[in-house]
Amino acid sequence: MIADLIASLRPDAPVLIAGPTASGKSALALAIAEAQGGVIVNADASQVYDCWRVLTARPSAQEEAHAPHRLYGHLPYDAPYSTGHWLREVAPILGTERAIFVGGTGLYFTALTEGLAEIPATPAAVRMQADAMDLNDMRDALDAPTADRIDLANRARVQRAWEVLRATGRGLADWQDDKTEAILPRGSYTGIVMDSPKDWLTPRIEQRFAQMLDQGGLEEARTMQDRFDHGLPSCRAIGVAEAMGVLNQTLSLAQAIEAATIATRRYAKRQRTWFRARMGGWHWVPSATLAEK
């Protein structure tokens, strides 16, 4: 149960909570903060933007009132942001407060605990070229070590790798092997993964997008309708394009819910794969057990 898990934690050490979407990780983070103190730090790439609260399942204002939260909704929709930006914002927080990191962006966690390659920024011209390219063409152009290392079905990951190769002449894998020291080395934190099997998680995902729409997701999308640009990372959050489709009458409500549900299930599968590959030594906590308490 949650109380037993919290009692086992070192109250002076950072806690890292990773898990697929809809796995209950935010609720666990809040329970830890309320019981032991600490600041909850966002580790989800979609939740850094101020334009989406409902559609990215950011903590509500009521939840934020129960514990301090950092790096949630602090950027405008068109702000450039990367894992490097996130690490630079995290460092001063760790210097002053007990941090409870929570999110589903695996790269954030591995950069925090394993170090990050200092890759130069992608020139705008290269980014524009990549935006116009077909996924298969970018994938075929990658160097073999990088292709073996990334999720080749994830356009954002493939495009990032292609841009790095095009802009620097070095493959992403080569850059990643030349990393900075970890901000949180092994032994300095407690790492938790929400163990969320497909048969338990899928029904929760299937309910989630419909609930988001009921809770104001369409209204949230409407405020961004004239600024929506699928080329921006902020607008690639799952559910955003589907909500825009409803507003633009290119999708029915039922079609939007189905499309967002399928995309979320696929994303959750990729998340579980990443966590198994990179976080095998963390504490794996059954989501279903915590959800019952």
C-alpha positions as CSV (number, residue, x, y, z in Angstrom):
1,M,0.0,0.0,0.0
2,I,1.0,3.6,-0.4
3,A,1.7,4.2,3.3
4,D,4.2,1.3,3.4
5,L,5.9,2.5,0.2
6,I,6.3,6.0,1.5
7,A,7.6,4.7,4.9
8,S,10.3,2.9,3.0
9,L,11.6,6.0,1.3
10,R,14.6,8.1,2.6
11,P,13.0,11.5,3.4
12,D,16.1,13.4,2.5
13,A,16.8,11.7,-0.9
14,P,15.2,12.7,-4.3
15,V,12.5,10.4,-5.6
16,L,12.1,9.6,-9.3
17,I,8.7,8.3,-10.3
18,A,8.4,7.1,-13.9
19,G,5.5,5.3,-15.5
20,P,3.3,5.2,-18.6
21,T,0.5,7.6,-19.1
22,A,-2.6,7.0,-16.9
23,S,-0.6,4.8,-14.5
24,G,-1.2,6.9,-11.3
25,K,2.3,8.3,-10.9
26,S,1.1,11.8,-10.2
27,A,-1.1,10.7,-7.3
28,L,1.8,8.8,-5.8
29,A,4.1,11.9,-6.1
30,L,1.5,14.0,-4.3
31,A,1.0,11.4,-1.6
32,I,4.8,11.4,-1.0
33,A,5.0,15.2,-0.9
34,E,2.1,15.4,1.6
35,A,3.6,12.8,3.9
36,Q,7.3,13.6,3.8
37,G,7.5,17.1,2.2
38,G,9.3,18.0,-0.9
39,V,8.7,19.7,-4.2
40,I,7.1,17.9,-7.1
41,V,9.1,18.4,-10.3
42,N,7.7,17.8,-13.8
43,A,9.4,15.2,-15.9
44,D,7.0,15.1,-18.8
45,A,7.9,17.0,-22.0
46,S,4.3,17.9,-22.9
47,Q,3.4,19.4,-19.5
48,V,6.0,22.2,-19.6
49,Y,3.7,24.3,-21.9
50,D,1.2,26.8,-20.5
51,C,-1.4,26.1,-23.2
52,W,-2.4,22.6,-22.1
53,R,-3.5,21.6,-18.7
54,V,-6.5,19.3,-19.4
55,L,-5.2,17.7,-22.6
56,T,-1.8,16.8,-21.1
57,A,-3.2,15.8,-17.7
58,R,-1.2,18.4,-15.8
59,P,-1.9,18.5,-12.1
60,S,-5.0,20.6,-11.3
61,A,-4.9,23.9,-9.4
62,Q,-6.4,22.0,-6.4
63,E,-3.5,19.4,-6.6
64,E,-0.9,22.1,-6.9
65,A,-2.3,23.7,-3.7
66,H,-1.4,20.6,-1.7
67,A,2.3,20.7,-2.5
68,P,4.7,22.9,-4.4
69,H,5.1,22.1,-8.1
70,R,7.9,23.1,-10.4
71,L,8.3,23.2,-14.2
72,Y,4.6,22.7,-15.0
73,G,3.1,25.0,-17.6
74,H,5.9,27.5,-17.4
75,L,6.6,27.9,-21.1
76,P,4.6,29.6,-23.9
77,Y,3.4,27.2,-26.7
78,D,6.1,28.2,-29.2
79,A,9.1,28.2,-26.8
80,P,12.1,26.0,-27.8
81,Y,12.8,23.4,-25.2
82,S,14.9,20.3,-25.0
83,T,16.2,17.8,-22.5
84,G,19.2,20.1,-22.0
85,H,16.9,23.0,-21.1
86,W,15.1,20.8,-18.6
87,L,18.3,19.6,-16.9
88,R,19.5,23.2,-16.6
89,E,16.3,24.1,-14.9
90,V,16.4,21.1,-12.6
91,A,19.9,21.7,-11.3
92,P,19.1,24.7,-9.0
93,I,16.0,22.9,-7.7
94,L,18.1,20.0,-6.5
95,G,20.4,22.5,-4.8
96,T,17.7,23.8,-2.5
97,E,14.9,21.4,-2.1
98,R,14.0,17.7,-1.8
99,A,12.7,16.9,-5.3
100,I,10.1,14.3,-6.3
101,F,10.4,13.9,-10.0
102,V,7.3,12.5,-11.8
103,G,6.6,12.0,-15.5
104,G,6.6,9.7,-18.5
105,T,9.5,11.2,-20.6
106,G,12.1,8.5,-20.2
107,L,14.9,10.6,-21.8
108,Y,14.5,13.1,-19.0
109,F,15.1,10.5,-16.3
110,T,18.1,8.9,-18.1
111,A,19.7,12.3,-18.7
112,L,19.3,13.1,-15.1
113,T,20.8,9.8,-13.8
114,E,23.2,8.9,-16.7
115,G,24.3,12.2,-18.1
116,L,23.5,14.0,-21.3
117,A,25.3,14.7,-24.6
118,E,25.8,18.4,-25.2
119,I,24.5,18.4,-28.8
120,P,24.5,21.8,-30.6
121,A,21.2,23.4,-31.4
122,T,19.6,22.4,-34.7
123,P,19.7,25.3,-37.3
124,A,16.2,26.4,-38.4
125,A,16.9,25.5,-42.0
126,V,17.6,21.9,-41.0
127,R,14.5,21.7,-38.9
128,M,12.4,23.0,-41.7
129,Q,13.8,20.5,-44.1
130,A,13.2,17.7,-41.6
131,D,9.6,18.8,-41.0
132,A,8.9,18.4,-44.7
133,M,10.5,14.9,-45.0
134,D,8.8,11.5,-44.9
135,L,9.5,9.4,-41.9
136,N,10.9,6.5,-44.0
137,D,13.4,8.8,-45.8
138,M,14.7,10.1,-42.5
139,R,14.9,6.6,-41.1
140,D,16.8,5.3,-44.1
141,A,19.4,8.1,-43.8
142,L,20.4,7.4,-40.2
143,D,23.7,5.8,-39.2
144,A,23.5,2.2,-38.1
145,P,24.4,2.7,-34.4
146,T,21.7,5.4,-34.0
147,A,19.1,3.3,-35.8
148,D,19.8,0.4,-33.5
149,R,19.3,2.6,-30.4
150,I,16.2,4.6,-31.0
151,D,12.5,3.8,-31.5
152,L,12.2,3.9,-35.3
153,A,8.4,4.2,-35.1
154,N,8.6,7.4,-33.2
155,R,8.8,10.3,-35.6
156,A,10.0,12.8,-33.1
157,R,12.9,10.5,-32.1
158,V,13.8,9.7,-35.8
159,Q,13.6,13.4,-36.8
160,R,15.8,14.5,-33.9
161,A,18.4,11.9,-34.9
162,W,18.2,12.9,-38.6
163,E,18.6,16.6,-37.6
164,V,21.6,15.9,-35.5
165,L,23.3,13.9,-38.2
166,R,22.5,16.5,-40.8
167,A,23.6,19.5,-38.7
168,T,26.7,18.1,-37.1
169,G,27.9,15.3,-39.3
170,R,27.9,13.0,-36.2
171,G,25.3,10.4,-35.4
172,L,23.1,10.8,-32.3
173,A,24.5,7.6,-30.9
174,D,28.1,9.0,-31.1
175,W,27.0,12.2,-29.3
176,Q,25.2,10.2,-26.6
177,D,28.3,8.1,-25.9
178,D,30.2,11.4,-25.2
179,K,28.0,12.5,-22.2
180,T,28.3,14.8,-19.2
181,E,28.4,13.4,-15.7
182,A,25.0,12.5,-14.2
183,I,23.4,15.1,-11.9
184,L,22.0,12.3,-9.8
185,P,24.4,9.4,-9.8
186,R,23.3,5.9,-8.8
187,G,22.7,5.6,-5.1
188,S,21.8,9.3,-4.6
189,Y,18.0,8.8,-5.3
190,T,15.2,6.4,-5.1
191,G,13.8,5.3,-8.5
192,I,10.3,4.0,-8.8
193,V,8.6,2.7,-12.0
194,M,4.8,2.3,-12.0
195,D,4.4,-1.3,-13.2
196,S,1.3,-1.1,-15.4
197,P,0.5,-4.2,-17.4
198,K,-1.4,-3.7,-20.6
199,D,-4.6,-5.5,-19.4
200,W,-4.8,-3.1,-16.4
201,L,-3.8,0.1,-18.2
202,T,-5.8,-0.2,-21.4
203,P,-9.2,0.4,-19.8
204,R,-7.9,3.5,-18.0
205,I,-6.5,4.8,-21.3
206,E,-9.8,4.2,-23.1
207,Q,-11.7,6.3,-20.5
208,R,-9.1,9.1,-20.3
209,F,-9.6,11.1,-23.5
210,A,-13.4,11.2,-23.2
211,Q,-13.0,12.4,-19.6
212,M,-10.5,15.1,-20.8
213,L,-13.1,16.4,-23.3
214,D,-15.8,16.4,-20.6
215,Q,-13.5,18.4,-18.3
216,G,-12.9,21.2,-20.8
217,G,-10.4,19.7,-23.3
218,L,-12.3,21.1,-26.3
219,E,-12.5,24.6,-24.8
220,E,-8.8,24.4,-24.1
221,A,-8.1,23.5,-27.7
222,R,-10.4,26.3,-28.9
223,T,-8.2,28.9,-27.2
224,M,-5.3,27.6,-29.3
225,Q,-7.1,27.0,-32.6
226,D,-5.6,30.0,-34.4
227,R,-2.1,29.2,-33.2
228,F,-2.1,25.4,-33.7
229,D,1.0,24.3,-35.6
230,H,1.7,20.5,-35.7
231,G,5.4,21.3,-36.3
232,L,5.7,22.7,-32.7
233,P,6.5,20.2,-30.0
234,S,3.8,21.7,-27.8
235,C,1.1,20.8,-30.4
236,R,2.3,17.2,-30.8
237,A,0.9,16.2,-27.4
238,I,-1.5,13.3,-27.9
239,G,-5.1,14.5,-28.0
240,V,-4.3,18.0,-29.2
241,A,-4.6,17.2,-33.0
242,E,-7.7,15.1,-32.3
243,A,-9.4,17.9,-30.4
244,M,-8.6,20.3,-33.2
245,G,-10.1,17.8,-35.6
246,V,-13.4,18.0,-33.7
247,L,-13.3,21.8,-33.7
248,N,-12.5,21.9,-37.4
249,Q,-15.2,19.3,-38.2
250,T,-12.7,16.9,-39.8
251,L,-13.3,14.3,-37.0
252,S,-16.4,13.3,-35.2
253,L,-16.3,13.2,-31.4
254,A,-16.3,9.4,-31.6
255,Q,-13.5,9.3,-34.2
256,A,-11.4,11.7,-32.1
257,I,-11.8,9.6,-29.0
258,E,-10.8,6.5,-30.9
259,A,-7.8,8.1,-32.5
260,A,-6.5,9.6,-29.3
261,T,-7.0,6.3,-27.5
262,I,-5.1,4.3,-30.1
263,A,-2.2,6.8,-30.0
264,T,-2.1,6.8,-26.3
265,R,-2.0,3.0,-26.1
266,R,0.9,3.0,-28.6
267,Y,2.7,5.6,-26.6
268,A,2.3,3.7,-23.4
269,K,3.7,0.6,-25.0
270,R,6.8,2.6,-26.1
271,Q,7.1,4.0,-22.5
272,R,7.0,0.5,-21.0
273,T,9.6,-0.7,-23.4
274,W,11.9,2.2,-22.5
275,F,11.5,1.7,-18.8
276,R,12.2,-2.0,-19.0
277,A,15.4,-1.4,-21.0
278,R,16.7,1.5,-18.9
279,M,15.2,1.2,-15.4
280,G,15.4,-2.4,-14.6
281,G,17.2,-1.7,-11.4
282,W,14.5,0.7,-10.1
283,H,11.7,-0.3,-7.7
284,W,8.8,-1.6,-9.8
285,V,5.6,-0.9,-8.0
286,P,2.3,-2.4,-9.2
287,S,0.0,0.5,-10.2
288,A,-3.1,-1.7,-9.5
289,T,-2.1,-2.2,-5.9
290,L,-1.6,1.5,-5.2
291,A,-4.8,2.5,-7.1
292,E,-6.8,0.3,-4.7
293,K,-5.6,2.0,-1.6
